[in-house]
């Protein structure tokens, strides 16, 4: 009888621990869903803004081909100034839940293999996007020296307002006395920036689809609405 009582107590304790872990797992799943909703909204915004960025980069390339006797130097200054801010448009994912799971050693709580595999795939893909970000940053750094040889910094200084906005310069301000090599260097690095931006859009769309897949998988597997 004593053995039976101890055994029943063990079963009750095991069932309680199992329920507690199941409840914690579901809470982490709910928290992960909230993180992914924020990620998908951010990725959609980045894709839209970077698509608009391509239009500006294309316009800048066209204007650079018409620098001599151009009446559009004000626009050229404006677009070039905007591109100096492009490096800041990067995806920062919401890692609240995944960091909690890692730091507490609770990754094992995600016992559903379908869910855990999709989460692993998603966060692995984020690293791929971060690699694109690093390459893009190098492209912007390579572009900077040529920008300083072509565009007058005094004009730029007047364009950046106190509220951190960029205003189109008045009149048709002249460019600096640059060389053909300076212009070719700027255009060549601008092409690299455009390629990085296009790649970023492509990887962002892929990551967005993975985020949606993880989101739908978690909702389905944990019966969440």
N, C-alpha and C positions, 0 to 999 in steps of 0.2 A: 504493500500500500504506500509505503514511504517512497519507493522508487517511482510509482505511478504519479504520485503528487509532485515529485521533483521534475519528472518528465513533462507533466502537463504545465508546470510553471515555466519550464524551458520553452515549450511551444508557444505559450502566451507571450513570453518576452521576445521570442523570435518574431512572432506575428506583429508585435508592437513596433519593433525596430524596422521591420519590413515596411510597415505603413508609414512610419516617420520618414524613411528614406524615399518612399514613393511620393510622399507629399512634398519633400524638399526638391525632388527631381522635377515635379510639375511646376513648382515655384520658379525654379531656374529656367524651365522651358518658357514660362510666361514672361519672365524678365528678358530672355533672349529674343522673344518675339518683339518686344518693345524696342530693343536695340536695333533689330533688323528693319523695323518700320522707319526708324530715323535714318538708317543707312540708305535705304531705298530712296527716301525723299532727297537726301543729300546727293546721291548718285544721279538721280534724274535732273537735279539742278545743275550739277557739274557738266553733264552731257549737253544740256541746252546752252550753257554759257560758253563752253568750249567750241560748240558748233558755231556760235556767233563770233567767237574769236577767229575762226578760220576765215570768215568774211573780212575781218579787219586785216589779217595777215596777207590775204590775197590783194586787198586794196593797197596796202603798204608796198607790196612788191611791184604793183603796176605803177604807182607814183614814183618809185625809185628809178624806173626806166625813163621817166620824163622830167628828171631834175633840172636839166639845162633849159633855161628860158621858161621855167614853169611858173604858172600863176597859182599853183595849188600848194605852195610851200607851207602855208598855214595848216592845211589838212595833213601834209606830210609830217610836220612837227607833232600834230595832235595824235595821229596814229602811232608814231614812234614812241611817244610818251606813254600811251596806253599799253604798248607792248612791254614797257619796262616794269609794269605791274603784273604781268601774266604769271610769273612764277608762283604767286601766292594762291592760285586756284587749284588746290590739291585736296584729295579726299582724305578725311580723317575719320576713321571708323569709330563707332561706339563700342568700346571694349569693356564696359562695366561688368557684364555678366561673365564673359570669358575669363577676365582677370580674377574675378571672385572664385571661379571654378579652379583656376590654376593655383592661385595663392593658398587656397584652403585644401588643396589636394582632392577636390571633390569631382574631378572629371569623370571618375569611375561611376558617379551617380547617373550619368547619362548612359543607361544600360541599353537603350534602344539603338541597335547597330545602324539602322537606316538613318536615324537622326545624327548620331555621332559621326558617321562617315560624311554626311552632307555638311556638317559644321566644319570638319577638318578640311574638306575640299574648299569651302568658302574662305576660311582664314588663310589657307595656303595661297589662294588666288590674290588675296590682298597684298601679299608679299610681291607678287609679280607686278602689280600696279605701282608699288613703292619703288621697284627697280626702274620703271618708266619715269617716275618722278625724279629720281636721282640723275638719270640721263638727261632729262629735260633741264634740270638745274645747271648741269655742265654746259649745255647748249646756250643757255642764257648768259652764263659767265663768259663764254667764248664770244658772244655777240657784243658784250658791253664795250670792249676797247674800240671797236669800229664805230659804235654809236657816238662815242666821245670825240671821234675824229671828224664826224660829219655834221653833228647837230650842236648848236651853240648852247652851252650849259646855262648861260644867262637868260636865254629865252625859256628854257625848261623851268628855271627858277620862278619866272613870272607866271607860268602855267599852273603850278601846283598851289592850290589855295590853302587857307588855314584850316578849312574843314575837310582836308584830304581829298579834294576833288581835282580833276584835271580840266582846265578850260582851254579852249582853242585860242591861240595867240592872235592878236590883232594884226591887221595888215597882211603882208606877205614876207615874213622875216627871212633873211638870207641864210643859207647853209654856210658852214666853214669851208675853207679852201682845202678840200680833201683830194686825194689822188685816186686814180682809177683802181689801184689795188685796194685802197680803203673801201671803195664802193663795192668791189667784187667780194671782199671779205665780209662786209655787212650782209650782202645778198646771200652769199653762200651759207653763212650761219643762220640767216633768217629761214632758209630752206630747211635746215636741220631742226629749227624750232617748230616749223609747220609740221614736219614729219613726226616729231615727238608729240605734238598736240593731237594729230590724227591717230597716232598709236594709243594715246591716252583715252581718246573717245572709244576706240575699239575695245580696249581692255575694260573700260568702265561699263560698257554695255554688257560684256561678258560677265563681269562681276555683279552687275545689277540682276542679270538672269539667275545667277547662282544664289544671290540673296533672296530673290523671290521664291526659288525652289526650296531653300532651307525653311523659309517662312511658312510656305504651304505644307511642307513635310512635318514640321513641328506641330502645326495646328491639327493636321490630320492624325498624327500618331498619338497626340495627347488630348485629342478631342476638344480643342480650343476653338473659340469663335473669334 
